[in-house]
């Protein structure tokens, strides 16, 4: 789910950025920022920074079953913090800033996107320099021009219905 969301969004971002930044190998991709020893990709890298539980909608509810009521857990609602960093060589710093600026324009113009039948929203997250320093230190130390966004709308639903102290339903085990 996370991979599909990030790769789909990065592909759309790449398509947008490719209109004004011609790079045969692409302009945006999902990747790990700050990998030691790797060659600088000269791209906008989209990377997962954190997952957090959405504050609203936790708990469970009762559902009518054939023999009474069964408790059902609410789906887990998550927000994903992603970083978009212009990871370019030092000599291409001005180009990195241009790509980052165009990426901000894209995020601003497309705050809602769909992957399959699911809809997600994207918003910029204000970060203090201390918070950014902590993130970059955790990711490997070298700073690149970047911004953080929050993706809202991730849902994890186990669809497991609990009845009393045991699971309702059967488990198919093949031997």
Secondary structure in CASP SS format (residue, H / E / C, confidence):
PFRMAT SS
TARGET T0000
AUTHOR 0000-0000-0000
METHOD secondary structure of the structure
MODEL  1
X C 1.00
X H 1.00
X H 1.00
X H 1.00
X H 1.00
X H 1.00
X H 1.00
X H 1.00
X H 1.00
X H 1.00
X H 1.00
X H 1.00
X H 1.00
X H 1.00
X H 1.00
X H 1.00
X H 1.00
X C 1.00
X C 1.00
X C 1.00
X C 1.00
X C 1.00
X C 1.00
X C 1.00
X C 1.00
X C 1.00
X C 1.00
X E 1.00
X E 1.00
X E 1.00
X C 1.00
X C 1.00
X C 1.00
X C 1.00
X C 1.00
X C 1.00
X C 1.00
X C 1.00
X C 1.00
X C 1.00
X C 1.00
X C 1.00
X E 1.00
X E 1.00
X E 1.00
X E 1.00
X E 1.00
X E 1.00
X E 1.00
X E 1.00
X E 1.00
X E 1.00
X E 1.00
X C 1.00
X C 1.00
X C 1.00
X C 1.00
X C 1.00
X C 1.00
X E 1.00
X E 1.00
X E 1.00
X E 1.00
X E 1.00
X E 1.00
X C 1.00
X C 1.00
X E 1.00
X E 1.00
X E 1.00
X E 1.00
X E 1.00
X E 1.00
X C 1.00
X C 1.00
X E 1.00
X E 1.00
X E 1.00
X E 1.00
X E 1.00
X E 1.00
X E 1.00
X E 1.00
X E 1.00
X E 1.00
X E 1.00
X E 1.00
X C 1.00
X C 1.00
X H 1.00
X H 1.00
X H 1.00
X H 1.00
X H 1.00
X H 1.00
X H 1.00
X H 1.00
X H 1.00
X H 1.00
X H 1.00
X H 1.00
X H 1.00
X H 1.00
X H 1.00
X H 1.00
X H 1.00
X H 1.00
X H 1.00
X H 1.00
X C 1.00
X C 1.00
X E 1.00
X E 1.00
X E 1.00
X E 1.00
X C 1.00
X C 1.00
X E 1.00
X E 1.00
X E 1.00
X E 1.00
X E 1.00
X E 1.00
X E 1.00
X C 1.00
X C 1.00
X C 1.00
X C 1.00
X H 1.00
X H 1.00
X H 1.00
X H 1.00
X H 1.00
X H 1.00
X H 1.00
X H 1.00
X H 1.00
X H 1.00
X H 1.00
X C 1.00
X C 1.00
X C 1.00
X C 1.00
X C 1.00
X C 1.00
X E 1.00
X E 1.00
X E 1.00
X E 1.00
X E 1.00
X E 1.00
X E 1.00
X E 1.00
X E 1.00
X E 1.00
X E 1.00
X C 1.00
X C 1.00
X C 1.00
X C 1.00
X E 1.00
X E 1.00
X E 1.00
X C 1.00
X C 1.00
X E 1.00
X E 1.00
X C 1.00
X C 1.00
X C 1.00
X C 1.00
X C 1.00
X C 1.00
X C 1.00
X C 1.00
END
